[in-house]
């Protein structure tokens, strides 16, 4: 149940990103659901590999390169899907920052709904 609620709230967060920032366009809630699933899969599989491969750069930049990795994954999800459109790398960076902030709120809501 927690996974389904997380997925729905993540899709809602993507719709909120599209509403708040014009550089990201989500065509429908179905597209947002698919994009949330793809973003979750990319973050689970590809992100740890990218973090490991770019560890020296991440250390030198004091962790700021992680923002670039998040933007690349956000942009990659948009290139894989037709219902999510990101207009350039700068838009991917801003969109991923807004999405990350909203994901913090989603995590807080999930912890309050499902305390275990």
Secondary structure, DSSP 8 states (H G I E B T S, - for coil): -HHHHHHHHHHHHHHHHHHH-TTEEE--HHHHHHHHHHHHHHHHHHHHHHHHHTHHHHHHTTTTHHHHHHHHHHHHHHHH-SSEEE-SHHHHHHHHHHHHHHHHHHHHHHHHH---
